[in-house]
Amino acid sequence: MLAELSDRQWLWGAAGLYAAGVLLGTISLLRGGRTSGAAIYGAILAGYVLQFIGLGLRGHATGGCPLGNRFEIFQFTAWSAITLYLVVGVTFRSSIFGVFTACLGASLTLASLSIPSWDAIRRTHIFGGNPWIELHAALAMFSYGVFGLLALASAMFLLRHFSLKSKHLGGWFSFLPSIMDLDHIEVRLLGAGVAILTVSLAFGWVYWSRDTSTVGHLKLAATVAVWIAYAAALGLRIGGRLLARRFAWTCLALFAAALLSLEAVEGSRHPAAAQASERIPQ
Amino acid sequence: MSEACLFVIGASHHKAPLEVRERLAIVSEEGLRADLAAVPGLREFAVLGTCNRVELYGVGEDAGAEASVQAAYCARQRFNADEFERIRFRLMGRDAALHLFEVASGLDSQLLGENEILGQVKEAYTAAQSRGTTGAVLNRVFQRAFQAAKHVRTHTGISSGRVSVANVAVELACNIFGSLAGARVLVLGTGEIGEGTARAFRSRGAADLAVSGRRIERVAAVASGLGANTVHFDERESRLSDYDIVVCSTAAPRTVLATSAVDAAIRRRPARPLLLIDLALPRDVEPSAARLQNVFLYNLDDLARIAEQNRSAREAEIGRCKAILAQRADGLWRQVQPHLSAAAPGAGAPRRGPDAARQGASP
């Protein structure tokens, strides 16, 4: 019976489990008790497994990493963020970070599943059989997942900052990590995200330098702009010129911009890939 | 044949004011234990004495044992028996067990939900157990009390938040810096409240403390007591950037930290926040400093309000905790009753002495 489920059904299951993680955390916080870290982590882990199966089925059907339309990109970004959370999230020693991560996962997956037009056309073999281009795309999307977690940490920083400035420390504010811990998490995530995106762009550059016509100008400009913006933010943070609230707001704004830039990437797929792909209307 | 009974008699802050509790405080625990060991029909006992309570837990072969225990205590303390009768409480059976559960959980404490009492109950139990004055009943009751106390502290908000000004200040610092091990603390002023707050920081791991004030001898004495360095009072503003947390409690008639000085300090260390805790009246820090980026300023009213909110939040949990503890006490009582029947007269000799210590304790 399970073998008959479609990739979207698996992904709905994953979205439901991420939403369950949010619900568990919210109920726990509203009741004023401690958040159940193990239960939230378990819900996220179970959702991750279902999403892994769903994306695996999709990847098998499309003949490569499933990044052929906006639906797949959002799903892959959520999956990347959850991957990172599952690997390093526990070291943050904050179950509320799990609630925020579940919220990000649920938002991205439910949004992509709820808008049919995003998955109206499935493209296959979009990387033209070139594994380096596939790696480039996968790493780029993974870095977006890291930036997604960075946005979460930034949102938590702003909430903690607000609670301290407004002198409201009770309720669910009490579960937030300290300002300094969040700042350290932000810097580490930004560093990791920039490093991964840099490697991704390096792979892409090698391919592009052989034939500059293979990548659309809009995609090139959008991708490089995102990379420059994040690298500049990292440089300014390390140099002590972009700090605290401004740094957090910048990380949030950059993630919003990065998601918007996907529109440009989606709208200017390179001609070779477009030719290589076949479209499967839903 | 009458059934043995579990009981507790004692007096606490609820009915006994401080001057009475001073007289109730046990002068010689060993002497009292020796007296209680001689009480006829008393099979098991444990003595809990803290600054807020004296409680004598016992298992008697009949209901009369607790009267003898009370008489022995009053005689040992030279405390008027009639006066003790007016202030004491006396609980029997399941209610006695429930009382211990509530005491260990901090529900009966003056400072609701405080943690220290659990350690004190454990010490009292360990002392009784090591001297062989506990047996099958008290061992079970105390061990279940520890489990119940741990459960309510973990699963309810009875111990959440801090309820004293000094601890609220430390909690605030933890919300900003996480671990206090690397935080540098400057105490401006040598008043009692500032010193108490500095001690609270020290107890939570702050290793780098400095004290500054106008009265050099007093500063040296306070610094010595805290194991802290000293900073010349005139250098307080120029050296402000060296510190992460500044606790102000001077008696100065005007502010001693200007916003401009705080601004200059934060510019020299932009990546690290600065927490200013102003416990002075009149205030030591210009209120406009609170508007600076990465500066967090809290005064005495702010801290008192947070402490009060935390206290209210704990009070809101009382009903939930009592329900949990009552359920557990009921469960315990069902298990303990057969032991009490077995402990009836003639059922066996009382457990006293070093060998007995090994018999009653559960693994």
Interface residues (C-beta under 8 A of the other chain):
Chain A: G32 G33 R34 R160 S163 L164 K165 K167 L169 G170 S174 L176 P177 S178 I179 M180 D181 D183 G240 L243 A244 R245
Chain B: T154 H155 T156 G157 S160 G161 E171 L172 C174 N175 I176 F177 G178 P270 A271 R272 P273 A290 Q293 N294 F296 Y298 D302 R305 I306 Q309 N310 A313 E317
